[in-house]
Amino acid sequence: MKLGFENKVALVTGAAMGMGLATARLFAEAGASVVLADFNPEALRKATDDLTAAGRTVLGVPCDVTDEHQVEAMVRQTVERFGRLDVAFNNAGIQIPPADVVDVPSADFERVVAVNLRGVWNCMKAELRQMQAQGSGAIVNCSSIGGLVGNPFLTAYHGTKYGVIGLTQAAALENAARGIRINAVCPATIDTPMVAKMIEERPEAMAEILKKQPIGRLGKPDEVGAAVLWLCSDAASFVLGVALPVDGGYTAH
């Protein structure tokens, strides 16, 4: 069964770079009309222009996923432009500096929860309203291996990613009989701009990363995107409520 998305409409948040951009590109190459949403207007414009120049049907929508009204407007613009919403990858997320739990500033905690957890909540609510009206759809939320296993000094981040899996599983059960499938992906360390910045600030982190990923390398954004496309496709029609590791063997330890 092929992973074709002809005549489908896909929405990707955090789509201006990294895993989001790679997934948006794969959806477009598979035939979908794609809405790219991102908080960074300059990066979003470049990503949208590049895909348009490649002959893809795309729409760029600036959106802060922490703002419910902006998220609702994002979905509304999607439907106004393309008439429906078939699949969504709720990928927008941030990291905060590692710190002992007693030293994490409250502002950092609130920010990572707002983006990583409430942002997914906001997006699912708006997407599901449209998908429930259609009677069909597929959503993939971006959790992390940090939603499956713990690591020290990342308590706030881990809390959000565990929370995403809880949201995913509960919403999957609510919507299973409505023709809507909801799953999550749990990437390990992927070669993205966010990771590159972290490694630049903490060069010693690379050795630790490679030790934990038995495959012996960073993951590629396209590898996460391929998993997302499969979960959104008819090939995964009996798969819902899963938290799929895309981790080079990390969680097999």
N, C-alpha and C positions, 0 to 999 in steps of 0.2 A: 504494500500500500504506500503510495507516494505521499510526501508531505507538501502537497500543492495547496496554495492559498489563493487561487484565482477567484476573483469576484468576492473576496473577503476583505474586511476592514480591520486593521490591527492598530492598537494604541500602545505606545511604549513611553514610560516615564523615565526620567534620567537618561534621555536618549541622545544627548549631545556628544557623548564620548563613552569610552570603555564598553562594558557589557551591554549597555542600553543601545549604543550606536551599532554595535556588531549585530545585535538581535534585530534592530529595525532594518538594517541592510539585508539580513537574511530573509526576513518577512517580505521585503520588497522584491528581492530576487526570486522568491517563490510565488510571486504574482499578486501579493496583497497591495491594497492602498494603505499607506502607513501614516499615522499621526505621530509625530515626534514631539514630546513635551519635555521641557527642561526649565530650570530656574535661571540658567545662564543664557541671556539673549544672544550674545555674540557667538558663542559656541553653537547654539541652536541654529542660528542663521547659516553658519558655515556648513553644518551637517546637512541641513535641509537643501541648501544650494548644491552641495556635492551630489546628493542623491537625485535631485532634479536634473542636474547636468548629465547624470548617467542614464536618464530616461525613465526614472522611477516616478510613480505617482505618490507624492508625499505632501503633508501639511505640517508646518511647524507651529506649535502653540506654546508661548511662554506660560509657565505655570509653576507656582509654589505649592507643592502638595500639602503643606501644612495649613493652607487656607482652603477651607471647604468650598467657599464661593468660587475661587479660581478653578478648583477641581471640577465643580459642576459646570462651569463655563467651558472647560476643556472638553468634557464629554458632549456638551451641547454643540460646540463647534464641530466636533467629529461627525455627529449625526446630521447637522445642517449641511456639511460639505459632502458626505458620502452616503447618507441615508440610513446607516446602521452601525453597529459595533459588534464584531464577531469575536475578536480575541484581544486580550490585554496582558501586558507584562508590566507589573508594578515594581519597577526596578530602582526608583530614586532612593538613594540612601547616603549616609555620611558616616564617618568615623570620627572619634574624638581622641585626644592624646591619652596614652596609657597612664593609669594612675592607680594607686592603692584606693580601695573603695572609700576610705575615710578622707581622702584628699580630692575626690572628684568634685569640682565646683557644681553647685546646683544649676547654674546656667548651662553648663555643658550637658548635664543629665537631661534637663528640659529640652534642649535643642535636639539631642539625638533621639529622644522619645518622639518629639514632634515630627521629625522627618521620617524616621525608620518605622515607627509603629502607627502613630496617628495618620501619617501620610498614606500608608497602605489602607488603613481603615477608611479614610476619606475617599480614596480612589475606588475601592471595592463598592462602597455605598452608591456612588454615582454610576459606576459601570453596571452594577447589578440592576438598578432601576431600568436601564435601557435593555439589558439582556432579558430580564424577566418579562418585559413588554413584548419582546421578540419571541420568547420561548426557546432561546438557544444562546450559546456562548461558551467561551473558555477563558479562564483567568489563571495566570501564573504570578505568584508573589515571590519576590526575591528575599529569602531568608539568608542563611549562611551556615557553614559548618559551626559557626558561633551560635547557631540555634539548636545544635545537636550535642555539642560538647562544650565544656567550659575551659577558659584559659584565664590565668591570673591577670589582674590589672586592666581588665576590659569589662567590668561588671555592667556598666550602663549599656554598652553596645550589645553584650550578650543578652541582657534583659529584653532589649527590643527585638532581637532576632528569634529568641524563644517565643516571644509574643506573636510574631508574624506567623509562626507555625500554628499556634493556638487559633488565631483568627482564621487561618486557611482551613483548618480541619472543621471548625464549627460552621463556617459559611459553606463549606463543601457539603456537609450534611443537610443544611437548610435548603440548598438549591439543587440537590441531586435529582429530585423528581421534577424539576422545572426545566430540564434539558440543558443545565449549565454545570460545567465541570470546573472545579477550583483546586489547584495544586500549588506547591512551592518548590523552588530549586534552592539548594544549599551549596553554593560555591565555596571552595577552599580559596587559597590565595591566587588571584588571577592577575595577569600582567595588564594592569590598567593604570591610568594616570594617578589615581588615588594611592595605589600600592607603590608606584614609582616614587611618589613624594615621601611615603613612609620609609622606604628603603634608603632614600637620600638622606633623611633625617636620622635614621638608625641603621647604618650599613651592616652592623652585626646581625640584624634581623634576618637577612637572606639565608645565612647558614642554618639558622633555626627553622626557617620555613622549609627549606629543602630536606631537612632531617625528618620533618613531620609528613611530607608529601612523598610517599614511596616511589612515585613515578619519577622523581628526581628533577622536577622542573616546575616552573609556574604554569598555571593553566592559561589558556588562550581565551579571549573574549568570545570568539566564534564557537568554542566548545560549550560554553554556557548557552549561547544563543541556539545552538543545535538542540540542546536538551529542552529549551523553552518551546521551540517549534514543534518538537515531537509531542510534548505534553498538550499543546494546543491543537494538534492535528487529529484527524479521524483514526490514525494509527494507535492513539492512546484513548480510544473511546470508552474503555472500561476502567480507566485509571482516574481516581479522584481522591482528594484528601491526603495525598502523599507529600512527603518532604524529601525530595530526591537529591542525594549528595552528588555533586559534580566536583570531585575532590582529589583525584589522583591517588586514591587509596587512603586518604587521611583517616577516615572514620572506621577503616578496617583494622586498625591497631587493636 
